[in-house]
Amino acid sequence: MSILDNTYKDSVILNSDNHKTKTWCEEGNHHLFENFTDFNEWIDGEDPQSVREKYGIDGLSQPSKAFYASDPEAYNQLFKVFRKERIDQVLGEEYIREQFNDEENHWFERNEQHFNQLIECLKNNSVVPFVGAGLSVEGGFPTWKKHLQQQGKTSGIDAGHVNELLENGKYEELIEEIEEQSKDVFIQEIKDVFSKTGKLTDTTLRLSELFTDTLITTNYDHLIEDAFDTGLGNKIQLIDSSNILDKSDPNKTTIIKLHGDIKIPSKCILGKNQYDEAYGNGNLDIKKPIPKLLSYHYRNSNLLFLGCSLNKDRTMQVFQAVKEKLGDVDRPQHFSLESMPESEDKLTKRNAYLLSFGITPIWFSNKSYEYIEQILRLARNELRYKGINPNDKKVFVETPIQQKKKSFITVIKLAVLSVFGFS
C-alpha cells in the first residue's frame, strides 16, 4: 500500500474545505507527486512511449505531472504495475525460479518477506548499516583478502602459503607473519592502498540518502565520509578505536570506524596482537569497549550488513556470544544483503548459517553486486511511497558504556560535595 491509495479519501476532505484557497500542490493531493520520483522519471523517459500514447500524454513537457493531475486513478493503477515489476526484478523473482527450478516461488516469497521486514525496521528509524570491505571494491579499493595477497607479495612471502592461510580464515596469523618481515613495510603498504581518494559510487550515495544517524564500518578508507561530505560544514562525527567511548553527537552523522582510520595507521587494529587487545586474548572479553559497543547495537538496533563476508571473525564471535546470552527472547532482527549461492544446497546451508547469528538474508543474483545499490534504491523508494523521508531526525540514545561513565562521574561529584558538606 502507498500514500496514493488514500488520494481519493483525502481529496474529499480537501474539497469540502471551501474556505481555503488551494495551490496546485494542495489541490487533489498533488503534493504527493514528488514521492514517486522514480516512477515519474520512468514515465518521462524513452522506454514507455507506448504508455504515454495510450494515455494521451506523449509529447508534453512533463507527461508524468499531466498524467497525475488529469487521471490520478489510472496513474495509481499503472504505478502499482510498475512497483511490482521493480520488486520482482530487483529481488530476483525470475532468476530464483530458473536457477532453483522453484515454480512455487518459495525462495522468492521468502526474499520479498525479508525485504518487507527490513522496510518496517527502516520506517522505525532503527536500522544501522554495518559496512564491510566489499562495498569499497566498487570505489577502487581491494577486498581485504586481495590486499593481504598483495601484502604477502611485497613482503616476499610464498604466494601458496599466503593463499593457504587465507583459505583457512587465518587472516590474523598471516598479518603476524607479514609484520615479522617488516612492520614498516606493512604500514606503508596500508597507507599506499587505503589513503587514496576512492571513487564515490551510487551505492555509497544510497547510504547517505537512507541513513543520517549512525553507521558502523570495519573499513580504513574514507569512502563513507566522502559520501556524507556535503561541503556545508562539519556534519560528520568520527568515532574509532581510540575514542570509542565518545558520546554520539545528535546533530551529526556518526560514523564508527571499529578498527581505526587510515589517517593514523599505527592505531589501526590489524594484527593478531591488536585484535587480542581489542577483543580479548584467547577468549572474547565482552566488557572491552569494542565488543561492548557491538553488543549494544546487536541488542538495540537492526543491523544491516553490506559488503561483509560474515565469516567467523571477531565481530561474529561477539554477535554469537550476545545471541546465546539473550537466549530465546525477542531481539532485534538483523539483515544482510547476500549474493545467492549457485546451488540450492549451498543456499540452504548459508541461510541456516546466517540465521544462527540472528541475521536474515536478503538475496540477489549470484555475484551481481550491483544489486546492492538497487536493493537500497528500492528500499528508499518504498519509504517514499509511504510518505516517509528516511532518517529525517536523529534520535540519540546513550549506550551502556556512556551511561556507566556518566553514572560514575555523578557518583564522584556527589562524593566530593558530601566531603565539603554540600550533600
C-alpha positions in Angstrom: 0.0 0.0 0.0 1.2 3.5 -0.8 0.0 7.0 0.1 -1.7 7.1 -3.4 -4.3 4.7 -2.1 -5.6 7.5 0.2 -5.7 10.1 -2.6 -9.5 10.0 -3.1 -10.4 9.9 0.6 -8.1 12.8 1.3 -9.4 14.7 -1.8 -12.9 14.7 -0.4 -11.6 16.2 2.8 -9.7 18.9 0.9 -12.5 19.7 -1.4 -15.0 20.1 1.4 -13.0 22.9 2.8 -14.5 25.8 0.8 -12.8 28.5 2.8 -9.2 27.6 1.8 -7.5 28.8 -1.3 -5.6 25.8 -2.7 -2.4 25.8 -4.7 -1.7 23.1 -7.4 0.3 21.1 -4.8 -2.7 21.1 -2.4 -5.5 20.5 -4.9 -6.1 16.8 -5.3 -3.2 15.9 -3.1 -0.8 17.0 -5.8 1.9 17.4 -3.2 2.2 13.7 -3.1 3.5 13.7 -6.7 7.1 14.2 -5.6 7.1 11.0 -3.6 7.1 9.0 -6.8 10.2 10.4 -8.5 11.4 7.1 -9.9 8.0 6.3 -11.4 7.7 9.8 -12.8 11.2 9.6 -14.3 10.2 6.3 -15.9 7.1 7.8 -17.5 9.0 10.8 -18.8 11.9 8.6 -20.1 12.4 7.0 -23.5 11.1 3.4 -22.8 7.3 3.9 -22.1 6.4 5.9 -25.3 3.5 3.4 -26.0 2.2 4.0 -22.4 2.3 7.8 -22.9 0.5 7.4 -26.2 -2.2 5.2 -24.6 -3.0 7.9 -22.0 -2.6 10.9 -24.4 0.3 12.4 -22.7 3.1 11.8 -25.2 4.8 15.0 -26.4 4.1 17.0 -23.3 6.9 18.7 -21.5 6.1 16.8 -18.2 4.0 13.8 -19.1 4.1 12.4 -15.6 2.7 15.5 -14.0 0.0 15.9 -16.6 -0.9 12.2 -16.1 -1.1 12.6 -12.3 -3.2 15.7 -12.4 -5.6 14.6 -15.2 -6.2 10.9 -14.3 -4.9 10.0 -10.8 -6.8 6.7 -10.7 -5.1 5.5 -13.9 -1.8 6.9 -12.6 -2.2 4.8 -9.4 -3.1 1.6 -11.3 -0.1 2.0 -13.6 2.1 2.8 -10.6 1.1 -0.5 -8.9 2.2 -2.5 -12.0 5.5 -0.6 -12.2 6.1 -1.1 -8.5 5.5 -4.9 -8.6 7.7 -5.3 -11.7 10.6 -3.4 -9.9 10.3 -5.6 -6.8 10.2 -8.8 -8.8 13.2 -7.7 -10.9 15.4 -6.4 -8.0 14.6 -9.3 -5.6 15.3 -11.8 -8.4 11.9 -13.5 -9.0 12.8 -14.8 -12.4 16.4 -15.6 -11.5 15.4 -17.6 -8.4 12.7 -19.5 -10.3 15.0 -20.5 -13.1 18.2 -21.1 -11.0 16.5 -23.4 -8.5 13.6 -24.7 -10.5 11.4 -23.0 -7.9 8.0 -23.0 -9.6 6.3 -22.5 -6.2 8.3 -19.3 -5.7 9.3 -20.5 -2.2 12.7 -18.7 -2.1 11.4 -15.5 -3.8 8.5 -15.2 -1.4 10.9 -15.5 1.5 13.1 -12.9 -0.1 10.2 -10.5 -0.5 9.1 -11.1 3.0 12.6 -10.4 4.3 12.7 -7.2 2.3 9.4 -6.0 3.7 10.6 -6.8 7.2 13.6 -4.5 6.5 11.3 -1.8 5.3 9.3 -1.9 8.6 12.6 -1.5 10.5 13.6 1.4 8.3 10.2 3.0 9.0 11.1 2.9 12.7 14.5 4.5 12.0 16.2 1.7 13.9 18.5 0.3 11.1 22.3 0.8 11.5 24.3 -0.2 8.4 27.4 -2.3 9.1 29.7 -1.7 6.1 32.5 -4.1 5.1 35.3 -4.1 2.6 33.1 -5.5 -0.2 31.4 -2.1 -0.5 34.7 -0.3 -1.1 35.7 -2.5 -4.0 33.4 -0.6 -6.4 35.2 2.6 -5.2 38.6 1.3 -6.3 39.8 -0.5 -3.2 40.8 -4.2 -2.9 39.0 -6.7 -0.8 40.8 -7.4 2.5 41.7 -10.8 1.1 43.2 -9.3 -2.1 45.1 -6.7 -0.1 46.7 -9.3 2.1 47.8 -11.2 -1.0 49.4 -8.0 -2.2 51.0 -7.5 1.2 52.4 -11.0 1.0 53.9 -10.3 -2.4 55.5 -7.1 -1.1 56.9 -8.9 1.9 58.3 -11.8 -0.2 56.2 -14.5 1.4 55.4 -17.5 -0.8 52.0 -17.0 -2.6 50.9 -20.6 -2.0 51.5 -20.2 1.8 49.6 -16.9 1.8 46.6 -18.4 0.0 46.6 -21.4 2.2 46.3 -19.2 5.3 43.6 -17.1 3.7 41.5 -20.1 2.6 41.6 -21.4 6.2 40.5 -18.0 7.6 43.8 -17.3 9.3 44.0 -13.7 8.4 45.4 -12.5 11.7 48.2 -15.2 11.6 49.1 -14.0 8.1 49.3 -10.4 9.2 51.5 -11.5 12.1 53.9 -13.2 9.6 53.9 -10.1 7.3 54.7 -7.8 10.3 57.6 -10.1 11.3 59.2 -9.5 7.9 58.9 -5.7 8.3 56.2 -3.8 10.2 57.3 -0.5 8.5 56.7 -2.1 5.0 53.3 -3.4 6.2 52.2 0.1 7.4 53.4 1.8 4.3 51.5 -0.7 2.1 48.4 0.0 4.1 48.9 3.8 3.5 49.6 3.3 -0.2 46.4 1.4 -0.8 43.8 2.9 1.5 44.7 6.5 1.9 44.0 7.4 -1.8 40.7 9.1 -2.7 38.3 6.5 -3.8 35.5 6.8 -6.4 32.1 7.8 -5.0 29.6 5.2 -6.1 25.9 5.0 -6.4 25.9 2.5 -3.5 27.6 4.8 -1.1 25.3 7.7 -2.2 22.3 5.5 -1.4 23.7 5.1 2.1 23.8 8.9 2.5 20.1 9.0 1.4 18.9 6.3 3.7 21.0 6.8 6.8 21.9 10.0 8.6 22.2 8.8 12.1 24.8 6.1 12.8 26.9 3.9 10.5 29.4 1.2 11.5 32.3 0.1 9.4 35.5 -2.0 9.6 37.0 -0.2 6.6 40.0 2.0 6.9 39.3 4.2 3.8 37.2 7.3 3.6 34.5 6.4 1.1 31.7 6.7 3.6 32.9 10.0 4.9 33.2 11.4 1.4 29.6 10.3 0.6 28.3 12.3 3.6 30.5 15.3 3.0 28.1 17.9 1.7 30.5 20.8 1.9 28.2 22.7 4.2 30.3 22.4 7.3 31.3 19.7 9.7 28.3 17.4 9.8 30.2 14.1 10.5 31.4 12.7 13.8 34.1 10.1 13.5 34.5 7.6 16.3 37.2 4.9 16.1 39.1 2.5 18.3 40.9 5.4 20.0 37.8 7.3 21.1 35.2 4.6 21.1 33.7 5.9 24.4 32.9 9.3 23.0 29.3 10.4 23.2 27.4 10.4 19.9 26.5 13.9 18.7 22.8 14.1 17.9 23.4 16.9 15.4 25.8 14.9 13.2 26.0 11.7 11.3 28.1 9.3 13.5 30.5 7.0 11.6 32.0 4.4 13.8 35.3 3.0 12.4 35.7 0.0 14.6 39.2 -0.9 13.6 40.7 2.5 13.0 41.3 5.2 10.4 44.0 5.1 7.7 45.0 8.6 8.7 46.5 7.1 11.8 47.7 3.6 10.6 49.7 2.9 13.8 46.4 2.9 15.7 44.5 0.6 13.3 43.6 -2.8 14.5 45.3 -5.1 12.0 47.4 -7.9 13.5 46.6 -10.7 16.0 48.1 -8.9 18.9 46.0 -5.8 18.3 42.8 -8.0 17.8 43.6 -9.7 21.1 44.0 -6.4 22.8 40.7 -5.1 21.3 38.5 -8.3 21.7 40.3 -10.4 24.3 43.3 -12.7 24.3 42.2 -16.3 23.8 38.6 -15.8 25.0 36.3 -13.0 24.0 36.1 -10.2 26.6 32.6 -8.7 26.1 33.5 -5.9 28.6 36.1 -4.4 26.3 34.9 -1.2 24.6 34.6 -2.5 21.0 32.8 -5.8 21.9 30.6 -3.8 24.3 29.6 -1.3 21.6 28.9 -4.2 19.1 26.8 -5.9 21.8 24.8 -2.7 22.4 23.9 -2.4 18.7 23.1 -6.1 18.4 20.7 -5.8 21.3 19.2 -2.4 20.4 19.5 -1.8 16.6 18.6 -3.6 13.4 22.0 -4.1 11.9 22.2 -4.2 8.0 25.4 -5.9 6.8 26.6 -4.6 3.5 29.8 -5.9 1.8 30.6 -8.2 4.7 31.7 -11.8 4.4 30.2 -12.6 7.8 32.7 -15.4 8.3 33.6 -16.4 11.8 35.8 -13.5 12.7 36.0 -11.5 15.9 32.9 -9.4 15.3 30.8 -12.5 14.6 32.1 -14.0 17.8 30.6 -11.0 19.6 27.3 -11.4 17.9 27.2 -15.2 18.6 28.0 -14.6 22.3 25.3 -12.0 22.7 22.7 -14.1 20.9 23.5 -17.1 23.2 23.3 -14.9 26.3 20.0 -13.4 25.3 18.5 -16.9 24.7 15.1 -17.5 23.2 13.8 -14.0 23.7 12.6 -11.4 21.3 15.6 -9.5 19.9 16.1 -7.1 17.1 16.1 -8.6 13.6 19.3 -8.1 11.7 19.8 -8.3 7.9 22.4 -8.9 5.3 22.3 -8.3 1.5 23.8 -11.5 0.2 25.0 -13.0 -3.1 22.9 -16.1 -3.7 24.9 -19.3 -3.9 24.7 -21.3 -7.2 23.1 -24.4 -5.8 20.0 -24.8 -3.6 22.0 -27.0 -1.2 24.6 -24.2 -0.6 21.7 -21.7 -0.4 20.1 -23.7 2.4 23.3 -24.0 4.3 24.2 -20.3 4.0 20.6 -19.4 5.0 20.9 -21.5 8.2 24.4 -20.2 9.0 23.3 -16.6 8.9 20.1 -17.2 10.9 22.2 -19.0 13.6 23.7 -15.5 14.2 20.3 -13.8 14.1 20.9 -12.4 10.6 18.1 -12.5 8.0 19.5 -12.7 4.4 18.0 -10.7 1.5 19.4 -12.4 -1.6 20.5 -11.0 -5.0 21.6 -12.9 -8.1 24.9 -14.7 -7.8 27.9 -12.3 -7.7 25.7 -9.5 -9.2 26.9 -7.0 -6.6 25.4 -4.0 -8.5 22.1 -5.3 -6.9 23.2 -4.0 -3.5 22.7 -0.5 -4.8 19.4 -1.5 -6.5 18.0 -3.0 -3.3 19.0 0.1 -1.3 17.3 2.2 -4.0 14.2 0.0 -3.9 14.1 0.5 -0.1 14.5 4.3 -0.5 11.6 4.3 -3.0 9.4 2.1 -0.8 9.8 4.6 2.1 8.9 7.5 -0.2 5.8 5.7 -1.5 4.7 5.5 2.1 5.3 9.2 2.6 8.5 8.7 4.8 11.6 10.7 4.5 14.4 8.4 5.6 16.1 9.4 8.8 14.5 12.8 8.9 15.6 13.2 12.5 18.4 11.6 14.6 17.3 10.1 17.8 20.1 10.0 20.4 20.2 7.1 22.9 23.1 6.7 25.2 24.9 3.4 25.0 25.6 1.4 28.2 29.2 2.5 28.1 28.2 6.1 28.1 25.6 5.6 30.8 28.0 3.8 33.0 30.7 6.5 32.5 28.1 9.2 33.3 26.9 7.4 36.4 30.4 7.0 37.7 31.1 10.8 37.2 27.8 11.6 39.0 28.9 9.3 42.0 32.3 11.1 42.2 30.6 14.5 42.1 28.2 13.6 44.9 31.1 12.2 47.0 33.1 15.4 46.6 30.1 17.5 47.5 29.5 15.3 50.6 33.1 15.8 51.8 32.7 19.6 51.7 29.3 19.5 53.4 27.1 20.2 50.3 25.1 16.9 50.3 
